[in-house]
Amino acid sequence: MEIAVIGIFSILLLQALVWASDFLIPVTAACLGYFVLNRPRRLLARIGIPPVASAGVFTGILTALIVLLLVQLSAPAAQFIEDLPSLMEEIKDKLASAGGTLEAINDATVAAEEIIEDQDAETVAVEVVSNTGIAATLFSMAPGFLSRILFALILLFFLIASGDMFLTKAVQSFERFADKRRAVEVVHSIEDRLGYYLGGITIINAGLGVAVAIAMQLWGLPSAIIFGFMAFGLNFVPFLGGLMGATIAAAVAFVSLDGTWAAAGVFATYIVLTSIEGQFITPLVISRRMRLNTPVVFLFVAFFAWIWSIIGMIVALPILIVLKIACDETKSLQTLARFLGDLDGDTETEPEKA
């Protein structure tokens, strides 16, 4: 009976996560932002700045950055989206042309069509006309996307402006003083470690974006700044982000630079830059204690990508980090904490526990 209840609850929870994604995605982003910015808000409160003023400053800076980003990228992004259908068509034509990569497949397809046409059965030609292009679809999604950003910013403002109200309410729900103190320690640990991680990753990704933009400019790709911002955003996605960015850059290079070797060079350059970041820079900047079990990270990212699409891939790792920190700081969840961490992280933290 207990297993059945757990199974039903899990199914309903999954359905709720999918059904309420438009609401839960900005709420999740605002809560993560609250954990990151609450410690700076507390530091400002010590010098006499009220939480409302801190909330206004933080959300104002974020709003200005978002507006600046949209203004700077609106023209090149619109041009890129407008050229995307023709770009895909050019890639298809080059691959299927004489000497192209898909020449053999194209010849086989033509031969199969000729065999089918020789049959006696009558065929009816149906032409499907679609007036909805990629650009129109993306632009139709823009109002909903902007409304979620606005909702997340407003919620983040109220969360920061509330100060430690939520922490106080959580502490009041415990009866024992030891439990109250432990709850405060867990929240403070989440604020410190999550802020340290996201702050470090954001700075690293910004540096990667600049490096990619410069490299793409040197290769002669059009709108190189787009690839820089793309590298910055996609690098928040573990495993697939770098590969996706490299593939898109190589596809554009295949058409604009008119050569397979140039496309391969662009792809290799992108991969080398992301590999340097992932294998050398990030391990030096980010604490080893933040390293996680790689298969668990992959499954977590895949799950949130399934229910929340590309945004889910971005927020999956911060959510997993919050879960890992909470398990680290909770004695009864140490087994789960060791499972979520990798072997190096476990061996490093053992002396601290002794």
Secondary structure, DSSP 8 states (H G I E B T S, - for coil): -HHHHHHHHHHHHHHHHHHTHHHHHHHHHHHHHHHHHHHHHHHHHHTT--HHHHHHHHHHHHHHHHHHHHHHHHHHHHHHHHHHHHHHHHHHHHHHSTTSTTHHHHHHHHHHHHHHHTSSS------------HHHHHHHHHHHHHHHHHHHHHHHHHHHHTTTHHHHHHHHT--SHHHHHHHHHHHHHHHHHHHHHHHHHHHHHHHHHHHHHHHHHHHT-TTHHHHHHHHHHHTTSTTHHHHHHHHHHHHHHHHHTT-HHHHHHHHHHHHHHHHHIIIIIHHHHS-GGG-B-HHHHHHHHHHHHHHHHHHHHHHHHHHHHHHHHHHHT-GGGHHHHHHHB-HHHHHHHHHHH-
